[in-house]
Amino acid sequence: MSRIIVLNGSPRKNGVDSSIASMISEEFPKEGHDVEVVNICDLDIGGCKGCMSCRKTGVCVQDDDMNRMIERIRKKDMLILMAPIYFAAENGQTKTFIDRFTSAFTEKRPLGDVRISSVLLTCADPNGSTVFAASLKRICDVMGYLKVENHDDGHILGGLSPDTVRESPAVREYLEGLKSLLRD
């Protein structure tokens, strides 16, 4: 059994990312996995202040939800980071969350037990995989910096709507790929 955390960066409670997160939380426990879905936009997380205090202490000086989230993430085997593309990059809430991983870099294994990660970006543009590849690469590179041993090359799913997610062959392929990562 793997412990999975799905970090949903979308503020839309019934949007594409939320629908995919729901599919993961419905399907993966049937295969024996424990799934926790966290909606980043529900958390109180301030932007990085660039003070670098965390480089000395390993903990951010801001008393918000991020330090607790890093500890929760460290107890998982797999991290799935999902975010919508807003104006040519991941939305602001997700970018803030990623920026705040800075305090984790003082550890030898910044994300603790996490050994597998996947990044999924969603967008309205059916050609999103071509248009937003640079954003995806940057976020996948962060997973490498965080020393996650087995991180995929990320995925961009475009042209979806909440009404089409559950029937989408691309979403099904993504979920099957995640299951394969867990078996390896």
C-alpha positions as CSV (number, residue, x, y, z in Angstrom):
1,M,0.0,0.0,0.0
2,S,1.3,3.4,-0.9
3,R,0.4,6.7,0.9
4,I,-0.5,9.3,-1.8
5,I,-1.1,13.0,-1.4
6,V,-2.8,14.9,-4.2
7,L,-2.2,18.6,-4.1
8,N,-4.9,20.3,-6.1
9,G,-4.0,23.8,-7.0
10,S,-7.3,24.8,-8.6
11,P,-9.6,27.2,-6.7
12,R,-12.6,25.6,-8.6
13,K,-14.3,23.1,-6.4
14,N,-16.0,21.4,-9.4
15,G,-13.4,22.0,-12.0
16,V,-11.2,19.7,-14.1
17,D,-8.5,19.3,-11.5
18,S,-11.0,18.6,-8.7
19,S,-12.7,16.0,-10.9
20,I,-9.4,14.3,-11.6
21,A,-8.5,14.4,-7.9
22,S,-11.9,12.8,-7.1
23,M,-11.2,10.0,-9.6
24,I,-7.9,9.3,-7.9
25,S,-9.5,9.3,-4.4
26,E,-12.2,6.9,-5.7
27,E,-10.1,4.5,-7.7
28,F,-6.7,4.2,-5.9
29,P,-8.0,3.0,-2.6
30,K,-9.6,0.0,-4.4
31,E,-6.1,-1.1,-5.2
32,G,-5.0,-0.7,-1.6
33,H,-3.6,2.8,-1.6
34,D,-4.3,5.5,0.9
35,V,-5.2,8.8,-0.8
36,E,-5.3,12.3,0.8
37,V,-6.5,15.2,-1.4
38,V,-5.5,18.7,-0.3
39,N,-6.9,21.8,-1.9
40,I,-4.1,24.3,-1.9
41,C,-6.5,27.2,-2.2
42,D,-8.1,26.2,1.1
43,L,-4.8,26.7,2.9
44,D,-3.4,29.8,4.5
45,I,-0.1,30.1,2.8
46,G,1.7,33.4,2.4
47,G,4.3,34.1,-0.3
48,C,8.0,33.5,0.3
49,K,9.5,36.6,1.9
50,G,13.0,35.8,0.7
51,C,14.5,36.2,4.2
52,M,16.4,33.0,4.0
53,S,15.9,32.2,7.8
54,C,14.7,28.8,6.7
55,R,18.2,28.0,5.4
56,K,19.5,28.1,9.0
57,T,16.5,26.5,10.8
58,G,14.9,24.3,8.2
59,V,11.5,25.9,9.1
60,C,9.9,29.0,7.6
61,V,9.4,31.9,10.0
62,Q,5.8,32.4,8.7
63,D,3.3,30.8,11.0
64,D,0.9,29.5,8.4
65,D,-0.1,26.2,6.9
66,M,3.0,25.5,4.8
67,N,5.3,24.1,7.6
68,R,2.6,21.7,8.6
69,M,2.0,20.7,4.9
70,I,5.6,19.9,4.4
71,E,5.5,17.6,7.4
72,R,2.4,15.9,6.0
73,I,3.9,15.5,2.6
74,R,7.1,14.0,4.1
75,K,5.0,11.1,5.4
76,K,3.7,10.1,2.0
77,D,5.1,7.8,-0.7
78,M,3.7,9.7,-3.7
79,L,3.1,13.3,-4.4
80,I,0.7,14.4,-7.2
81,L,0.8,18.1,-7.9
82,M,-2.1,19.3,-10.0
83,A,-2.6,22.9,-11.2
84,P,-4.6,24.8,-13.8
85,I,-2.8,27.0,-16.3
86,Y,-3.9,30.6,-15.9
87,F,-2.4,33.2,-18.2
88,A,0.5,31.0,-19.5
89,A,1.7,29.4,-16.2
90,E,0.4,27.6,-13.2
91,N,-2.0,29.6,-11.1
92,G,-0.7,31.9,-8.4
93,Q,-1.7,29.8,-5.4
94,T,0.2,26.8,-6.8
95,K,3.3,29.0,-7.6
96,T,3.2,30.3,-4.0
97,F,3.0,26.7,-2.7
98,I,6.0,25.7,-4.8
99,D,8.0,28.7,-3.7
100,R,7.5,27.8,-0.1
101,F,9.2,24.5,-0.5
102,T,12.4,26.5,0.0
103,S,12.5,25.7,3.7
104,A,12.6,21.9,2.8
105,F,16.0,22.2,1.1
106,T,17.9,22.0,4.4
107,E,17.1,18.3,4.6
108,K,19.1,15.5,2.9
109,R,15.7,14.2,1.6
110,P,13.6,17.4,1.4
111,L,10.3,15.6,1.0
112,G,11.1,12.7,3.4
113,D,9.4,9.4,2.3
114,V,8.2,10.7,-1.0
115,R,9.8,8.5,-3.7
116,I,7.4,9.1,-6.6
117,S,5.9,12.4,-7.9
118,S,3.8,13.4,-10.8
119,V,2.9,16.9,-12.1
120,L,-0.3,17.5,-14.0
121,L,-1.2,20.8,-15.6
122,T,-4.6,21.4,-17.1
123,C,-5.8,24.1,-19.5
124,A,-8.6,25.0,-21.7
125,D,-6.4,25.0,-24.8
126,P,-6.4,21.7,-26.6
127,N,-2.9,22.4,-27.8
128,G,-1.7,23.1,-24.2
129,S,1.0,20.4,-24.3
130,T,2.8,22.4,-27.0
131,V,2.1,25.9,-25.6
132,F,2.8,25.3,-21.9
133,A,5.7,22.8,-22.0
134,A,8.2,25.3,-20.5
135,S,5.9,25.7,-17.4
136,L,5.7,22.0,-17.0
137,K,9.4,21.5,-17.3
138,R,10.1,24.1,-14.7
139,I,7.8,22.4,-12.1
140,C,9.2,19.0,-12.9
141,D,12.7,20.3,-12.4
142,V,11.6,21.4,-8.9
143,M,10.7,17.8,-8.1
144,G,14.2,16.9,-9.1
145,Y,15.7,19.6,-6.9
146,L,13.6,18.2,-4.1
147,K,15.4,14.9,-4.7
148,V,12.3,12.8,-5.5
149,E,13.8,9.6,-6.9
150,N,11.1,8.7,-9.4
151,H,9.4,11.7,-10.9
152,D,7.6,11.5,-14.2
153,D,8.1,14.0,-17.0
154,G,4.8,15.6,-16.2
155,H,1.6,15.9,-18.1
156,I,-0.5,18.7,-19.7
157,L,-4.1,17.8,-20.4
158,G,-5.9,20.4,-22.5
159,G,-9.3,21.0,-23.9
160,L,-11.1,19.3,-21.0
161,S,-14.2,20.5,-19.1
162,P,-15.6,19.2,-15.8
163,D,-18.3,17.5,-18.0
164,T,-15.8,15.5,-20.1
165,V,-13.1,14.5,-17.6
166,R,-14.5,11.2,-16.5
167,E,-14.9,10.0,-20.2
168,S,-11.6,11.4,-21.4
169,P,-9.1,8.8,-22.8
170,A,-6.3,11.2,-21.9
171,V,-7.3,11.3,-18.2
172,R,-7.7,7.5,-18.2
173,E,-4.2,7.2,-19.7
174,Y,-2.8,9.5,-17.0
175,L,-4.4,7.6,-14.2
176,E,-3.1,4.2,-15.6
177,G,0.3,5.8,-15.8
178,L,0.2,6.7,-12.1
179,K,-0.8,3.2,-11.2
180,S,2.1,1.9,-13.2
181,L,4.5,4.2,-11.3
182,L,3.2,2.8,-8.1
183,R,3.8,-0.8,-9.3
184,D,7.4,-0.2,-10.4
